[in-house]
Amino acid sequence: MDIATQNWTTLAILLAAIGILVWGFRRSQPYGRVGILAWLQSVTLMAPWLLFFGLLAFGIALNIATILLIFLLCTGIYIILGRQIRQMRNSQQSQPPQQTPTSDWRRSEDSPATSESGPDEGSFRAPPAEPTSQPQPTGIPSEDLREIQGLFGIDTFFATETIPYQEGAIFRGNLRSDAETAYQQLSASLQEQMGDRYRLFLVNDREDKPVAIVLPSKNDPQPLSTGQKVLAAVLWLATLGTSVEAFGFLMGFDVFQNPNRLNEVWPLAVGLWLILGVHELFHQIIAKRRGVRMSFPFFIPTWQLGSFGALNRFTSLLPSRQVLFDVAFAGPVAGGVTSLAMLILGFFLSREGSWFQIPSEFFQGSILVGTIAKVTLGSTLQQAVVDIHPLVPIGWLGLVITALNLLPAGQLDGGRIVQAIYGRKIANRTTVATLLFLGVASFFNVLALYWAILILLLQRNLERPCQNDLSEPNDASAALTLLVLFLALATLLPLSPSVAGRLGIGGI
């Protein structure tokens, strides 16, 4: 696009970003100081993105040292704000809420009322043992329901209303301690009283108010069936074939029509298999360490890239959002680091006469790869054709596959990470935004259309809520999320012609 169009596009993006910030500020005001601090956290998350891509669109490229400095500064501010928010929330939770008696609240006969307005905090006891006027929740016998109601108390979660939900029940009320403490105490009591028959969840309802949900354990995720395992094996074999074919196309021939040239491409395919394997292996390793189970990966074959990566699902409940983050984050980080190491090593090993010869304009297709190529190859990128080592295309493909899986949509790694850090409401919105983004991008790259269809058909739904879905991951996790999403976008977005010209990327 020409400079005028580029400037107008940049202005529109900046105005949209400012509009989002203004909207967020207005939404935060009713929550007082906590809301304002939370809004400031969102500003620190958006600042590096706006600064980097805004300047880049105008042809100003920040060097790596400046980018890292901005990230470190924003990360520090984010952590400081997060600590203040937690301190204020804890102080608010420690104050007794103003309550009014309801049919589900009872005052102990040996605890006198302190005023006409209602009983004092110490006079509350567990909900009544006899059945209430509420409808009987399906799937929970009345005896079990009374015992479950008796688990809630003034020091954990004070239940005020019981509502039927699926085969269990929702308990509305007031969270009287921090979410993690309440969950640990209530789940331990439920296990002690009811054995392994029920599961406890602490989640936010549609009004963002904490509720407790108890469901029968028979609703737990189930392991893969034999048919699903066979499908996973078939997809893995298909991915082996498509990855070999993809590198054959990259080298200018069809492997299946020239089987005698298989020896030229299978070492490259092995490199890609290594990246995919490391990605999935680290998912499994961290899942096992965190006490959760994951299914076999369902690899998605494609002729263009060899593979889109793999889909997998949890076959056990997730105890917390921190666990969800740790497992989802581990795979793309391991695969991304492996890919990046291959890419950089390949650039350093590249010399005249290397296996691959590609046009230098090819490096304009990625901000991240183009920048690294400029640092390592220097003035070589001004030639019309550049000789590169085979590790370069392997690492590049690995980065693209990792970046696609980090898109914040549904049950992709990126969607799970966003759900863990920001909650289900934000994750739903980013899923829609990602599908819209891919829809627009499909006009320029058919791969975006394929990936959008796969997400829409297979991965659009969010991960099921965690058992403790109230406690947020630590601030370091949020900062790491910002970093990996930034690198994913920098991998997928191309350099503008003006920036590429300034960097000296392109034939002379």
N, C-alpha and C positions, 0 to 999 in steps of 0.2 A: 504494500500500500504506500501511497505517497506521504510526504511529511505532514501535510495538512490533515489528511484523513487520520493518520496516526495520532496527531495531537488531539483531534476531536474525540477519538476513541479513548485516549488516556484521560481526557477531561471527564468524559461520561463515566468511566470506571471510578475516578476519584470522587465525583459527585455521588455516585451510588454508594460508595464506601462511607462517605460523610453522612449520607442519609441513614445508613444502617446504624452508625454511631449515635446519631441524634435520636433515632427511634429507640435504641437500647437505653439511652440516658433517660428518656421519658418513662420507659417501662420500669426502670430501676428506682425512680423517685419514691413510689409508694412504700418501698422497703427500707427507707431511711438510709442511715450511714452504711449498713451492710450492703444494700443494693448499689449505692454509689461506688463502694470499693469493688464490688463484683464487676461493675461496668468498667472501672479503671483497669481491672485485670484483662477484660476483653480488648481494651485499647492497646495494652502492652502486647497482646497476642497479634493484633493486626498491624501494629506499627512497622515491624521489619518487612512484612509483605508489601505494604503500601509504599514504603520508602524504596525498597529494592526494585520492584517491578515498575513503579512509577518513574523512577530515574532511568531505568533501562529502556522504557518506551520512548524517552526523549533522547536516547543515545548516550546516556551517562552510565558507565559500568563501574560499580564499586569493586574494589579489590577484595581479595579473600580476607585480609586482616581486618578491614573495615566491617565486613559482613559479620565476622566472628565477634568483633567488639560490640556490634549492635545486638547480636543474639545474647551475649553474656549480660549486657546491661538490662535488656528486657527481661531476661530470665531472673536476674536478681530482684528487679522491681516486682515481678509476678510472685515470687516466693514471699517477699516481704508483705505484699497485700494479702496473700493467702493466709499467712499467719495471723494477721490482724482480723480477718474475717472469721477464722476459726475461734479466736479468743472471744470475739463478740458473740458468736453463736453459742459458745459454751456458757458464757455469762447469762445469756437470755434463757437457755435451757435450765440453768440452775435456779431461776426464779419461778415460783409457783404460778401457773396460769390461773386466770380468773375463770372459775367454773360455775355452772349452774346445775343443780341436781336434775337428773333424768331418771327414767324408769329403770335404767340399767345400773345406777349408782345406789349403793346402800351405805348407811351410816351404822357403825357398830353401836349396839345398845349400851355398851359400857363406855362410850366416848361421847360426852355431852357436846352439844353444839355451842359454838362460841359467839354466834350472832344470829340474828333473824334471817340474814341473807343466805345462810346455808352452812353446812358443816365445815369444820376446819380441815386442813390437809391431812392431819394425823388420824382423822376419824374415818377415812376411806378404807374400804376393804375390797376384796375381790368381788366380781360380779356375783349375783345371787346364784345359789345352787339349784333352785327350782327353775323349770323352763320359763323363759320370758314370753312376752307377747309376740316376739319376732318370729317369722316363719322358720321352720326347721330346715337348716342347711342340708341339702341332698348329700348323701354319702357319709355323713358323720353321725353315728348313733347318739341319742340324747345323753347317755351316760358319758361318752367320750367328750361330747361338747361341753358338759358341765365341768369336767376335769380340765379341759383346755382353757375355758373361761377363768378358772381358778388360778391359772399360771400368771395372768397379768396382774400387775400391782402398781403401787404408787411410785416405786423406785425404778421401774423399767418402762413399761408401756401401759398406760392406764386406759383400759378398754371401756368405751361408753356405749357402743352399739354393735350388734352382731347382724351381719347381712349374708344371706346365702350367696355362694359363688361357685359355679361349676359343681364339683363333687366335694367342695370344702366350704370355707366361710371366710369372710372379710371381717376384721375387727377394727372399727374406727375408734379413735380416741386421741390421747396425748402422749407424745414421746417425752419421758421424764428424765432421761439421761442421754449421753451421747449414743449414737446409733450402734456403734460397735459393741459397747458394753451391754446395751439392751439386748442386742441380738445374741451375744454369747450366753447371757444369763437365761434368756427365754428358750433358746434352742437346747441348752443343757437340761433345763427343767422339762421341756417337752420330751426329750429323749429318755429322761429318767422316769417320767410318769407313763408315757405311752409307747415306749420302745421305739421300734423302727417303722411304725405304721403311718406317721405323719411328718410333713416337712413344713418348716416355718419360713416365711418370707417377710421382710420389711421393705416396703416400696412406697413410692409416692403415688397418690391417686391423680385423677385428672385435674384436680385443683391444687396439685403440688403439696398436699398434706400427707403426712406419714400415716400409713395404715399397715396392719399386720394381716397376713393371709396364711391360712393353714390348709394344706392340700394333702390328700392321701399319697403315700409313697409310691403307689402303683402308677402314678402319673409321671414318675421320673423318666428321663430320657432312656431309650433302649439301645442296646448295642446293634451293630449292623447285622442285617439278615444275610444268609448265604448268597442270595441273589445280588445284594448290594456289594458284597465282597467280590463276586465274580465281575460285576460291572467295573469296580475299581481296577481290577487286574486288566481287563480289556482296554480301558482307557489308558492305563500305563503303557501297555504294549503299543497302542496307537500313537502315544506321545513319542515313544522311541523312534517310530517310523517318520513322524512329521518333523521331528528335530533334525534327523539326518537329511530329509528332503529340504528343509529350510536352508541349511548350510550349503547344500548342492545348488540351490537357486542363487545364493549369494556368490558362489564361485562360477556361475554361468552355465550350469548343466542340470539335467534331471537325473537324480540318482537311480530311480527306478527304470529309466530308459538306458542308463549307462551303469549297470551294476559292477562293471569292472573298475570303476572309479570310486567304489565305496571306501577304499583305504584312504582316500584324500579327505573325506569328510567325517568319518566316524571319530577321529580324535577330537575334532571340534565339538561334535555332539556330546562326547563324554564330558567336556568342560561345562556345557550347559546342564547336563544331567547332574553334575556335581553341585551346581548352584541351586537347582531345584531340590536336590536331596538335602543339602544343608538347611535350606529354608524349612522344609517339612520336619527334618530331624529335630531342629531346635524348638519347633512347636511342641513336639512330643516330649522332649526332655523337660522343658519348663512346666508343661502340663503335669507330668509325673511328679515333679518336685513340689508343685502346688496342690497335689492331691486330687486332680481332676483327670478325666479320661477323654481322649479324642479319637475319632474314627480314622480309618485308613484315608489317605488323601485320594481324591478323585481328580486326577490330572485332566486338564482340558487341552486337547491337541489342536494345533492350528498350523496351516502351511506357511503362514507369513513369518511367525516368530518361533515356530517349533512347539511352543506351549504358551498358554495364558497363565500358567501356574496351576494351582490345585485348589479345589474346594474341599472343605472338611467340616465336620460338625462335632460338637461336644456330646459325648455319650454319658455324661453325668452332670449333676447340678453344679453351678458355679457359686462358690461361697460369697464372693465379694467382687466389686468392680475392679479392685486392685489386681485380683487374680485374672480377671478377664483381660485387663491391660497387659499384664506380664506375658501371658500366653500369646495374645495376638501380636504383641510388639516383638517378641523374640524371633519369629520366623523371618519377617522382612528385614530386620536388622542383620541377622546372620547372613541371609542371602544377599542383602545389599552390600555389606562389608566385603563378602567374597567377590561379588561382581566388581566392586570398585577397586579392590586389590588387583584383580585380573586386568582391568582396564588400564590402570596406571602402570603396572608392570609391562603390559603390552606396548604402551607408548614408549617406555624407556628402551624396550628391545627392538622397536621399529627402526629400520634402516633401509637404505636403497637395496632393492632386490628381495624384500620381504614377500610373503605369500600373497597378500592382498594389495591391490591397487585400487583406490577409490578416489573419486573427485573430491577436491578440498571443500567444495560447497556442501558436501554431505555433512560436515561438522557443524554447519549452521542449524541443523535439525534439533539440537539440544543445547540449552544454556549451560548445563553442567558439563556435558562431554566436550562441548566446544571450548569452554574456559580451561578445562584440564588439558585439552589438546594444545591450546595456545601456550600454556605454561611449559609443557614437556617438549613439544615439537618446534616451537618458536617460528622462525621465518619459513620453515618448510611448508606451512599451511598456505603460503602465498603461491605455491606451485599449483598448476592445474590438476595434477594427479599426485596423490600421496601414497607411498608404500607403508603398510602397517603390518604389525605382527598379528598372527591369528588370535592372540589373547584379547585384542581390542574388540573385534566383533562379538566374541563370547561375553566379555564383561559388559559391553553395551547392551546386548540383548538381555542379559541378566538384570541390569538396572531398569530397563523398560518393563520387564515382567514384574519386577518388584514394585515399581511405581504404579503400575496398573492395579496391583493388589492393594496398594495403599490408598486408592481413591476412597473417600469417606462415604461408602454406600453399603447398606444392608449388612450381610454377614461376611463381606470382604474383610481382610485384616484392617484396612483403614476404617471401615464402618464400625467394627468392634472396638477399635481404639477410641474413636470419637464417642461411641456409646459409653465406654468406660469412663472417659474423662468428663464429658459434658452431659451425659444422661440421654434417655430415650427420645425426649422431645426434640433436642437438637439433632440427634442422629437421624430422626425421621426427615427433618428439613434438609440436612446435607445429602441424604439419599436422593431426594427429589431434585436438588440442585445439581448433583452429579449426573443424574440421568439427562437433565436438560443440557448440561455442558457437553456430554457425549453426543447428544442428538445434534447439537450445532456442529461439533467437531466432525461428525460423520460426513458432512458435506465436503470436507477436505481430506479425510482419511477414512477408508472403509473399515479399518481396524476398530475405530471408535464405535461404528455401528454394530459390529459383531460383539464387542464387549458390552455395549448397552443392552443388546438383546439377551445376552447371557445373564447379566445382572437382573434384568426385568423378569426373566423366566425362573431363575434358580436362586438368586441371592438377594432379592429386594427386601425380604422380611428381616427385621432386626433379630439379634440374639435374644433368647428368652431372658427375663429379669434374673438378676443374681439373688441369692437368698438374703444377703444384706445389700440391698440396692440403694441405700441411703448414704452410706459412707463413701466419700469421693477418694480417688487415688491421691497420692501425695503430690506436692507441687513439682517435684523433679519429673514425675511422669508427664505432667502437662507440658513442661518445657521440652521434654524429649519429643512429645507429639508434635509440637510446633516445628521442631527441627526436621523430623522425618517427612512431614507433609510438605515442608518447604523444599527439601531435596527431591521429593517425588515430582512436584510441579516443575522444578528446575530441570529435571530429566526429560519431562514430556513436552515442555514448551520450547519452541524454536527461538533462536536469536533473530532479532530484527535485522534487516539489511544494514541499517546505519551502525548498529553496534558491531556486527560482523566486520564491516568495513574498518571501524576504528581498531578492532582487534587484529586486523590483517588476516582474516579467514576468508579464503576464496582465491581462485586462480587469477593471475595477473595477465 
